[in-house]
Amino acid sequence: MKRETIVPVILAAGSSQGLVFPKPLADFGGCTALDIAVANCAGLGRPIIVLGSDAGKVRPFARRRSMVVVTHRWRSGQLNSLLCGLRRAPAGAAILLYPVDHPLLTRSIVSRLVRAYRTRRGNEGIVMPRYRGHAGHPVIFAPEVLPEFEAAKTAREVTYRDSSRIRYVTVSTPAVCTDFRTPETYRACLARYEATRARRTALSRRRKISTRP
């Protein structure tokens, strides 16, 4: 398969609803949700961050190596944000669609999706994770699929238009399906994030102890 550049389009334009802070700036262990998203996409093309609601508050926190796009039609839904990102992407690039409100995603998950994309069959233009039968995010779209979004009413319409062109990557974590929209779901995500970080820290310590002479 041709090794196109894969450009992350990080969707961070939506309303924060009942949260007292912009969703992209939600704190997870000293990092923002936006920081986590950008870090997880390290090694791919230059990230395109699409802002809308609270753009003025969020923009100063966007990393310098990212491209920031602001849409004033963010109330129109995810497709509008996606199109704003696509129109700024390099010609011929594939797109990694990454909603900023999935803070439990990891670089390992992104890497697995990228490997699956690089080894996909010729008819497979979409790669997405799946947990216990439920499709999740992020999703990679091949360049040949992207023009379809211009005439679509929703992103979902394009994604599921032809199931034979989807390559699913089965994962063992609900992170691909876990987002936050309210104070309650934010707290739930934060608790899971902190528990996971604690397990990793403990495992790292055990490994260091076991390798001591």
Protein Blocks (a to p, Z undefined) as FASTA:
>chain_A
ZZddddddddfkbcekjafbdfklpceehiafklmmmmmmgoiacdddddfehklmmmmm
pcfkbccdddfklmnojklmmmmmmmmpcehiacddddfklmkbcfklmmmmmmmmmmmc
fklmbdcddeehiacddddddfklmmmmmmpmbfklmmmmpmmlpccdddfbfklmcccf
bfklmmmmmmmmmmmmmmmmmmmmmmmmmmpZZ
